[in-house]
């Protein structure tokens, strides 16, 4: 996923493409303007779902493009927009993080999203940028998905990162639920099956 692919996905979807083009140019020239433009993107660009990338909406793509247009200070702008934004704006920031030249500076935003009870924020936090989560935090986030009903399909690189410790945690949860007469979600059961019947990565060293 790149800014160009997001622009292509928005063609024919955004009701005001000229507004977005002008907003991107303004942010590049006047970074302080991003706050008002970021908030307005939902109204001006709509919230229609995009075909690609899957799981994105028009307003999220537009807001990601505004963030990528910043000439500098991407991390502090992303943090400010997340902290002061509504749920839709927070999701857009989380989804935009992999596109920004910020290294691991956005990890505190992931931790905040994963702590919430908003399942859409949890899902947004476990996209490609979640590669910056340390193994323990990542495993706990996967378990949170199981607890809250977030489909494990949203977890980027799930099978590549799943290890013996995650398998043990899932097995423990499955045993607890069985004792209580409750079932595990089908995707969690399938993951546990893959982890216990085939080669499983050894537990990653904690950061």
Secondary structure by P-SEA (a helix, b strand, c coil): ccaaaaaaaaccccccaaaaaaaaaaaaacccaaaaaaaacccccccccccccccccaaaaaaaaaaaacccaaaaaaaaaaaaccaaaaaaaaaacccccccccaaaaaaaaaacccaaaaaaaaccccccccaaaaaaaaaaaaaacccccccccccccccaaaaaaaaaaaaaaaaacccccaaaaaaaaaacccccccccccc
